């Protein structure tokens, strides 16, 4: 987009990257939506988002169909027993990377631990977590600015984080048009009305679509930060999938291109076939798609957003803390004997200390699983 197409400059790209990380939802999807909007307004954002998720959606549909229809075969069952164990090691590695990136001060550690306690022990839902994390993060931000002693102790970094090129918000050169902005709002309204009309067709669609819409619109940090809430709602609240199937779906999402949140397509496919998969995926990304379209032009007029970034970083830390709940639940359902534990440790070690791609780790682990089980 920058070097080959020359559609936007490095500065404009980095500005979009900074915005995509501040908003809820999967940052990569947010960034693609932003670039599409920057280049061609709402139609560009729509096309960029749709075609970014099509490859992973199609791949997930194929893999979900094979698993759900042929899992009773001993060969397939053996294959996925090991693959589920691999996921525990791979996700643990990802959590450690996210933790190092987003939880590197005493202040952020308090929020992360609090997020874990609220979700895993107190069973607080996503709305309660977002409200509590936002309030505490705002309080910490105020204390940081008011008291230098607080800042010196609570914001002291445990380790030096790598500097991000998107640290400072840069100025967007995109021209604002009231007429185009009004047209975009109208099209968004039509899209949202159509989406909710589908969601309310029956109770199953309502539970599936509206729940994923809420998770997609309220979770900050990354696609991984959504996993605890997807697992709690789809496994424990509505019983659309089991813990074992959730682990397998997570493994399959790592095999596909695109964000890990394509796991929603697996759940939707099991519930209501291809239409259910499309409905689930649409509701997963529609909230952040809407926010990016609404806020992109306004963001250029917002000036410095350091205060906002400080509050958001605290909320992100709280969501990162909830990821440990996913690991605990996956461990209980996937690591059932010494071979599965060994596969999980091997996957963790290989991904942590080598440069081997995740795809090859899963393929090799699956083949080893066939031999062992």
C-alpha positions as CSV (number, residue, x, y, z in Angstrom):
1,X,0.0,0.0,0.0
2,X,2.9,2.4,0.8
3,X,5.9,1.2,-1.1
4,X,4.3,-0.4,-4.2
5,X,0.9,1.2,-4.7
6,X,1.9,4.7,-3.2
7,X,-1.7,5.0,-2.0
8,X,-0.6,6.6,1.3
9,X,2.7,7.7,2.9
10,X,4.6,6.1,5.7
11,X,3.3,8.7,8.1
12,X,-0.3,8.2,7.1
13,X,0.1,4.4,7.4
14,X,1.6,4.7,10.9
15,X,-1.2,7.0,11.9
16,X,-3.7,4.4,10.9
17,X,-1.7,1.8,12.8
18,X,-1.8,3.9,15.9
19,X,-5.5,4.3,15.6
20,X,-6.2,0.6,15.0
21,X,-4.4,-0.3,18.2
22,X,-6.4,2.2,20.3
23,X,-9.8,0.8,19.2
24,X,-11.6,-2.4,20.2
25,X,-11.4,-5.4,18.0
26,X,-8.6,-7.1,16.1
27,X,-6.0,-4.5,15.2
28,X,-5.1,-6.0,11.8
29,X,-8.8,-5.9,10.7
30,X,-9.1,-2.3,12.0
31,X,-6.0,-1.3,10.1
32,X,-7.3,-2.7,6.8
33,X,-10.6,-1.0,7.3
34,X,-8.8,2.3,8.0
35,X,-6.7,2.0,4.9
36,X,-9.7,1.2,2.8
37,X,-11.5,4.3,4.2
38,X,-8.5,6.5,3.7
39,X,-8.2,5.5,0.1
40,X,-11.9,5.3,-1.0
41,X,-14.1,6.2,1.9
42,X,-16.8,3.9,3.1
43,X,-16.9,1.7,-0.1
44,X,-13.1,1.3,0.2
45,X,-13.4,0.3,3.9
46,X,-16.1,-2.2,3.0
47,X,-14.2,-3.9,0.2
48,X,-10.9,-3.9,2.2
49,X,-12.5,-5.6,5.2
50,X,-14.5,-8.2,3.2
51,X,-11.6,-9.3,1.1
52,X,-9.2,-9.4,4.0
53,X,-11.3,-12.0,5.9
54,X,-12.6,-14.1,2.9
55,X,-9.5,-16.3,2.7
56,X,-9.5,-17.2,6.4
57,X,-13.3,-17.6,6.4
58,X,-13.2,-20.1,3.5
59,X,-10.3,-22.0,5.0
60,X,-12.1,-22.3,8.4
61,X,-15.3,-23.5,6.8
62,X,-13.4,-26.3,5.0
63,X,-11.5,-27.3,8.1
64,X,-14.6,-27.1,10.4
65,X,-16.6,-29.3,8.0
66,X,-13.9,-31.9,8.0
67,X,-13.6,-31.9,11.7
68,X,-17.3,-31.9,12.6
69,X,-18.3,-34.5,10.1
70,X,-15.3,-36.9,10.4
71,X,-14.1,-36.6,13.9
72,X,-15.6,-40.0,14.8
73,X,-13.0,-41.7,12.7
74,X,-10.1,-43.0,14.8
75,X,-7.5,-41.4,12.5
76,X,-9.1,-37.9,12.7
77,X,-9.8,-38.2,16.5
78,X,-6.1,-39.1,17.0
79,X,-5.0,-36.2,14.9
80,X,-7.0,-33.6,16.8
81,X,-6.1,-34.9,20.2
82,X,-2.5,-33.9,19.7
83,X,-3.5,-30.7,17.8
84,X,-5.5,-29.5,20.9
85,X,-2.5,-30.1,23.1
86,X,-0.3,-28.1,20.7
87,X,-2.6,-25.1,21.1
88,X,-2.0,-24.9,24.8
89,X,1.8,-24.4,24.2
90,X,1.3,-22.0,21.3
91,X,-1.3,-19.8,23.1
92,X,0.9,-19.7,26.3
93,X,3.7,-18.4,24.2
94,X,1.5,-15.7,22.7
95,X,0.2,-14.7,26.1
96,X,3.8,-14.2,27.4
97,X,4.6,-12.1,24.3
98,X,1.5,-9.9,24.8
99,X,2.3,-9.7,28.6
100,X,5.8,-8.4,27.9
101,X,4.4,-5.9,25.5
102,X,1.5,-4.6,27.5
103,X,2.1,-5.4,31.2
104,X,5.5,-3.9,32.0
105,X,4.9,-1.6,35.0
106,X,3.5,-2.2,38.5
107,X,0.4,-0.2,37.6
108,X,-0.4,-2.3,34.5
109,X,0.4,-5.5,36.5
110,X,-2.3,-4.6,39.1
111,X,-4.8,-4.1,36.3
112,X,-3.8,-7.4,34.6
113,X,-4.1,-9.4,37.8
114,X,-7.4,-7.7,38.6
115,X,-8.7,-8.6,35.1
116,X,-7.8,-12.3,35.7
117,X,-9.5,-12.4,39.1
118,X,-12.6,-10.7,37.9
119,X,-13.1,-13.0,34.9
120,X,-11.8,-16.4,36.3
121,X,-12.7,-16.2,40.0
122,X,-15.6,-13.7,40.2
123,X,-17.1,-14.6,36.8
124,X,-17.6,-10.9,35.8
125,X,-18.8,-10.4,32.3
126,X,-17.2,-8.2,29.6
127,X,-19.3,-5.2,30.4
128,X,-18.3,-5.3,34.1
129,X,-14.7,-5.8,33.3
130,X,-14.6,-2.9,30.8
131,X,-16.3,-0.6,33.3
132,X,-14.0,-1.5,36.2
133,X,-10.8,-1.5,34.1
134,X,-11.7,1.8,32.6
135,X,-12.4,3.4,35.9
136,X,-9.3,2.1,37.6
137,X,-7.1,3.0,34.6
138,X,-8.5,6.5,34.5
139,X,-7.8,6.9,38.2
140,X,-4.2,5.7,37.7
141,X,-3.8,8.2,34.8
142,X,-5.0,11.0,37.1
143,X,-2.6,9.9,39.9
144,X,0.3,9.8,37.4
145,X,-0.2,13.4,36.3
146,X,-1.0,14.7,39.8
147,X,1.8,13.0,41.8
148,X,5.3,12.6,40.6
149,X,6.0,10.0,43.4
150,X,3.2,7.8,42.1
151,X,4.5,8.0,38.6
152,X,8.1,7.2,39.6
153,X,7.0,4.0,41.4
154,X,4.0,2.8,39.6
155,X,5.1,3.6,36.0
156,X,8.6,2.3,36.4
157,X,9.2,-0.3,33.6
158,X,10.2,-3.8,34.5
159,X,12.0,-4.1,31.1
160,X,12.7,-1.8,28.2
161,X,10.0,-2.1,25.6
162,X,10.9,-1.8,21.9
163,X,10.1,1.6,20.5
164,X,7.1,1.6,18.2
165,X,7.1,3.6,15.1
166,X,3.5,4.5,15.8
167,X,4.2,6.1,19.2
168,X,3.2,9.6,18.2
169,X,-0.1,10.3,16.4
170,X,0.6,12.0,13.1
171,X,-1.6,14.2,11.0
172,X,-4.0,12.7,8.5
173,X,-4.1,14.4,5.1
174,X,-7.4,12.9,4.2
175,X,-9.9,15.6,3.3
176,X,-13.1,15.8,5.3
177,X,-16.4,16.1,3.5
178,X,-19.7,16.6,5.4
179,X,-21.7,15.2,2.5
180,X,-19.5,12.0,2.3
181,X,-19.5,11.7,6.1
182,X,-23.3,11.9,6.2
183,X,-23.6,9.3,3.4
184,X,-21.2,7.0,5.3
185,X,-23.3,7.3,8.5
186,X,-26.5,6.5,6.5
187,X,-24.9,3.4,4.9
188,X,-23.6,2.2,8.3
189,X,-27.1,2.6,9.7
190,X,-28.5,0.5,6.9
191,X,-25.8,-2.2,7.4
192,X,-26.4,-2.3,11.2
193,X,-30.2,-2.5,10.8
194,X,-29.8,-5.4,8.3
195,X,-27.4,-7.2,10.6
196,X,-29.6,-7.0,13.7
197,X,-32.7,-8.0,11.6
198,X,-30.8,-11.2,10.8
199,X,-29.7,-11.6,14.4
200,X,-33.3,-11.4,15.7
201,X,-34.7,-14.0,13.2
202,X,-34.6,-16.7,15.9
203,X,-33.2,-17.2,19.4
204,X,-30.1,-19.1,18.2
205,X,-29.1,-16.3,15.8
206,X,-29.8,-13.7,18.5
207,X,-27.6,-15.5,21.1
208,X,-24.8,-16.1,18.6
209,X,-24.8,-12.8,16.7
210,X,-25.6,-10.3,19.5
211,X,-23.1,-11.9,21.8
212,X,-20.2,-11.8,19.3
213,X,-21.2,-8.3,18.4
214,X,-20.8,-7.2,22.0
215,X,-17.5,-9.0,22.4
216,X,-16.1,-7.5,19.1
217,X,-17.1,-4.0,20.2
218,X,-15.9,-4.0,23.7
219,X,-12.6,-6.0,23.8
220,X,-9.4,-4.0,23.6
221,X,-5.8,-5.3,23.0
222,X,-5.9,-8.0,20.3
223,X,-8.0,-10.8,18.9
224,X,-6.5,-13.0,21.6
225,X,-8.0,-10.8,24.2
226,X,-11.5,-11.8,22.9
227,X,-10.9,-15.5,23.6
228,X,-11.9,-15.7,27.3
229,X,-15.2,-14.0,26.5
230,X,-15.9,-16.1,23.4
231,X,-15.1,-19.3,25.4
232,X,-17.3,-18.3,28.3
233,X,-20.3,-17.4,26.2
234,X,-20.1,-20.1,23.5
235,X,-19.0,-23.0,25.7
236,X,-20.4,-22.3,29.2
237,X,-23.4,-20.0,28.6
238,X,-25.0,-21.2,25.4
239,X,-23.2,-24.6,25.0
240,X,-22.8,-24.1,21.3
241,X,-19.4,-26.0,21.5
242,X,-17.5,-28.0,24.1
243,X,-14.2,-27.0,25.7
244,X,-12.6,-29.6,23.5
245,X,-14.1,-28.3,20.3
246,X,-13.2,-24.8,21.3
247,X,-9.5,-25.9,21.6
248,X,-9.7,-27.6,18.2
249,X,-11.3,-24.5,16.7
250,X,-8.5,-22.4,18.1
251,X,-6.0,-24.7,16.6
252,X,-7.7,-24.5,13.2
253,X,-7.7,-20.7,13.4
254,X,-4.0,-20.8,13.8
255,X,-3.8,-22.8,10.6
256,X,-5.7,-20.3,8.6
257,X,-4.5,-16.9,7.4
258,X,-5.9,-13.9,9.1
259,X,-6.8,-13.1,12.7
260,X,-7.4,-15.7,15.4
261,X,-11.0,-14.4,15.8
262,X,-12.0,-16.5,12.8
263,X,-12.7,-19.0,15.5
264,X,-16.2,-17.4,15.5
265,X,-16.8,-18.9,12.0
266,X,-16.2,-22.4,13.3
267,X,-18.7,-21.9,16.1
268,X,-21.2,-20.4,13.7
269,X,-20.7,-23.2,11.2
270,X,-21.5,-25.8,13.9
271,X,-24.6,-24.0,15.0
272,X,-26.1,-23.1,11.6
273,X,-23.9,-24.1,8.7
274,X,-22.4,-21.6,6.3
275,X,-25.0,-19.0,7.0
276,X,-24.3,-19.3,10.7
277,X,-20.5,-19.0,10.1
278,X,-21.0,-15.8,8.0
279,X,-23.4,-14.3,10.6
280,X,-20.9,-15.0,13.4
281,X,-17.9,-13.6,11.6
282,X,-19.8,-10.5,10.5
283,X,-20.9,-9.7,14.1
284,X,-17.3,-10.3,15.3
285,X,-15.9,-7.5,13.0
286,X,-18.9,-5.2,12.4
287,X,-18.5,-3.2,15.6
288,X,-14.9,-2.2,15.0
289,X,-15.7,-1.7,11.3
290,X,-18.3,0.8,12.3
291,X,-16.1,2.6,14.8
292,X,-13.2,2.9,12.4
293,X,-15.5,4.5,9.7
294,X,-17.0,6.9,12.2
295,X,-13.8,8.0,14.0
296,X,-11.2,8.1,11.2
297,X,-12.0,11.6,10.1
298,X,-12.6,12.8,13.7
299,X,-9.3,11.3,14.8
300,X,-7.4,13.7,12.5
301,X,-8.8,16.7,14.5
302,X,-8.2,15.2,17.9
303,X,-4.6,16.4,18.3
304,X,-2.5,14.6,20.8
305,X,-4.0,11.5,22.3
306,X,-1.4,10.6,25.0
307,X,-4.0,10.8,27.8
308,X,-6.3,8.5,25.9
309,X,-3.5,6.1,25.2
310,X,-2.6,5.9,28.9
311,X,-6.2,4.9,29.8
312,X,-6.4,2.5,26.9
313,X,-3.1,0.8,27.9
314,X,-4.6,0.1,31.3
315,X,-7.7,-1.4,29.8
316,X,-5.6,-3.5,27.5
317,X,-3.5,-4.8,30.4
318,X,-6.7,-5.9,32.2
319,X,-7.8,-7.9,29.1
320,X,-4.4,-9.5,28.8
321,X,-4.8,-10.7,32.3
322,X,-8.0,-12.5,31.4
323,X,-6.0,-14.6,28.8
324,X,-4.7,-16.8,31.7
325,X,-8.3,-18.0,32.2
326,X,-8.2,-19.4,28.6
327,X,-4.9,-21.3,29.3
328,X,-6.3,-22.8,32.5
329,X,-9.5,-24.0,30.8
330,X,-7.6,-25.3,27.7
331,X,-5.2,-27.2,29.9
332,X,-8.0,-29.0,31.7
333,X,-9.6,-30.1,28.5
334,X,-6.6,-30.8,26.3
335,X,-3.7,-32.0,28.5
336,X,-5.1,-35.3,29.7
337,X,-1.9,-37.5,29.8
338,X,1.9,-37.4,29.5
339,X,2.0,-37.5,25.7
340,X,-0.4,-34.4,25.4
341,X,1.6,-32.6,28.0
342,X,4.8,-33.3,26.1
343,X,3.4,-32.1,22.9
344,X,2.3,-28.8,24.5
345,X,5.7,-28.3,26.0
346,X,7.4,-29.1,22.7
347,X,5.2,-26.6,20.8
348,X,5.9,-23.9,23.4
349,X,9.7,-24.5,23.3
350,X,10.0,-24.6,19.5
351,X,7.9,-21.5,19.0
352,X,9.7,-19.7,21.8
353,X,13.3,-20.5,20.9
354,X,13.3,-21.0,17.2
355,X,12.0,-19.2,14.1
356,X,9.9,-22.0,12.8
357,X,6.5,-20.8,11.6
358,X,3.4,-21.8,13.6
359,X,1.9,-23.5,10.6
360,X,4.8,-26.0,10.4
361,X,4.7,-26.6,14.2
362,X,1.0,-27.6,14.0
363,X,1.5,-29.8,10.9
364,X,4.5,-31.6,12.4
365,X,2.7,-32.0,15.7
366,X,-0.4,-33.4,14.0
367,X,1.7,-36.0,12.2
368,X,3.4,-36.9,15.5
369,X,-0.1,-37.1,17.1
370,X,-1.2,-39.7,14.5
371,X,1.8,-41.9,15.4
372,X,1.4,-41.5,19.2
373,X,-2.3,-41.9,19.5
